[in-house]
Structures are given as structure tokens and as C-alpha cells.
Amino acid sequence: MVGNKRKANVKAVANKPDSLDAKLTEKEMKFVEHYVKENLSQTESARRAGYNHSRQEGYRLIRRKHIADKIVEMQDDLRHR
């Protein structure tokens, strides 16, 4: 059940209007890949991506629009394979 709630929260952020069209950094992309492909928690994804304060960073990252957009995009790509 936690997984479905987590995905709903990401989609809510992704549906917000663009604040700016930001590109993902290498670290942010690693976070997204761990989060989507390995289905890890925000904290574990941030830790594996190399963030020092993984709990806080995971919380912050998942709420950034450009990151949420990429997560939704990757989840849709995986679903349609």
C-alpha cells in the first residue's frame, strides 16, 4: 500500500505547473534510477546516489518538479514495455 501512496504523491508534484525547465544533475539522475528501477525508498535512493544526508535529501528531491516529472516518465516507460 505504501508504494501506491508514494506513486500518487510523485504524480501530484509532477502535475504542478512548471517553475523552470531544469535539467537533472548526474546525482539526481542516479536518485531517479534507484527510485524507479530498483523500487527503493526515497532515503535509500538518495543514499545510493551519493547524498550525505539521505533522509533529508530524499524528502527534498522527491518534491522537486523536474525530478518528479522524470520519475513519472520513467515509470510510464517501464509500464509500457
N, C-alpha and C positions, 0 to 999 in steps of 0.2 A: 504494500500500500504506500510506503514511503516513496518508492520510485515514481508512482503516478503523480503524487503531490509535487515532487521535485520537478518533474517534467512540466507540469502545469505552471509552476512559478517561473520557469525559464521562458515559457511561451508568453506569459503575461509581460515580462520585461521586453521580449523581442517585439511585441506588438506596440510598444510605446513609440511615439514619433521620434525621428532621428534628431539627436542633438548635434552630432557631427559624424561625418563618414570616416571613422577611424579604421586604420589597418591594425591587424593583430601583430604583436611582437612575437618573437620566437618562443618566449616563455609562455605567453598567453596561448599560443597555438598548441604547445605541449599540454597545457592545462586542459584545453578543449578536447584534445585527442584522448587523454587519460579518462576524462569525464564521460565521453561518449563511447569510445571504442571498448574501454575496459569496464564501463559502468561503475566507476569508483565514486566515492563521496566527494563533495567539494574540498574537504580538508585533505584527503588522501591524494586527490588530483593535483592540488596545489603543492603538496609536499614532493610528489614525484616530478613535478615540473621545475622544482628548484627554489621555491619560495621559502624564506626563513620562518615567517610567522604564518604557517599554512592555514591555521584555523581562521584567522582574521582575513587573510588574503583570499581564501576560498569563498568566504562570505562576500567580500568586496567584488571579486572577479565575476561571480555568477550574476551580479546585479548590473553589470556594465552592458549597455545595449549592444555594442558591436560584438561582444563575446557571446551574449545570449543569442544574437542573430546567427552566429556561426554554429553554435550548439544545435539550434533548431534545424539549420541547413544540413548539418552532418547527420542528425537523427533521421531526417526525411530521406536522405540519400541511402542510409542503411536500411530503412524500411522498404524502399522501392527496389532493392536488389533481388 
